[in-house]
């Protein structure tokens, strides 16, 4: 706008321009606020994976424990069926080996189901093991980094350089916590490794894991006392050989062969 000329009392003056007031740029302020919010979000995001990691590990641990307990129940169920079957075979002289073998085939099918469950639990354990390994690796990296940071601050302090006391104190607190958490994670890793080996052993010896042996042991001791009284010490090896022979000939477990010999011995 052109300046206005004002004449007062013969003097010529120029009208002063009114100061220009520029509007506040709200967009810049909005962007600054957004930058601050973004920074806050970034700080939160750094912590979130750790919380997520702990949550996932906790869920995986519960999943493994639940599956393992369910597996043990299946094993105990087969043992109970074996116990009842053995008692029935002992108490029912008319129960033939042919009938017994058909019933035992059903229990063998249950054992195959247990095998599948064992494999599933092993897979869950391996998943959890991988989580422990990832956590251990992260903690180990953090520990070395923080140890280096702390040692650096101490070195600078000895040299008379100014350092952040609060940061040094924070690191002195953080490093032992990381050492403790690292040891805890390593211990859990060893435990899950041992459980995997235990499950593998169960899969390789499924019959031994699910068999009921107490009754056969008791009956063998009773028979051993009887035959030793009748024929002396040399009768014991013969008794064992007879049981093994029947188990092999009839294709039945040794526990049932023991019961079969026991039934025949009582008839004499």
Secondary structure as the mmCIF struct_conf table of DSSP 4:
data_model
#
loop_
_struct_conf.conf_type_id
_struct_conf.id
_struct_conf.beg_label_comp_id
_struct_conf.beg_label_asym_id
_struct_conf.beg_label_seq_id
_struct_conf.end_label_comp_id
_struct_conf.end_label_asym_id
_struct_conf.end_label_seq_id
HELX_LH_PP_P HELX_LH_PP_P1 UNK A 2 UNK A 4
STRN STRN1 UNK A 5 UNK A 8
TURN_TY1_P TURN_TY1_P1 UNK A 9 UNK A 10
STRN STRN2 UNK A 11 UNK A 14
HELX_LH_PP_P HELX_LH_PP_P2 UNK A 15 UNK A 20
HELX_LH_PP_P HELX_LH_PP_P3 UNK A 22 UNK A 24
HELX_RH_AL_P HELX_RH_AL_P1 UNK A 26 UNK A 91
TURN_TY1_P TURN_TY1_P2 UNK A 93 UNK A 94
HELX_RH_AL_P HELX_RH_AL_P2 UNK A 97 UNK A 158
TURN_TY1_P TURN_TY1_P3 UNK A 159 UNK A 160
HELX_RH_AL_P HELX_RH_AL_P3 UNK A 165 UNK A 204
TURN_TY1_P TURN_TY1_P4 UNK A 205 UNK A 205
HELX_RH_AL_P HELX_RH_AL_P4 UNK A 206 UNK A 210
HELX_RH_AL_P HELX_RH_AL_P5 UNK A 214 UNK A 231
TURN_TY1_P TURN_TY1_P5 UNK A 233 UNK A 234
HELX_RH_AL_P HELX_RH_AL_P6 UNK A 235 UNK A 250
TURN_TY1_P TURN_TY1_P6 UNK A 251 UNK A 251
HELX_RH_AL_P HELX_RH_AL_P7 UNK A 254 UNK A 267
#
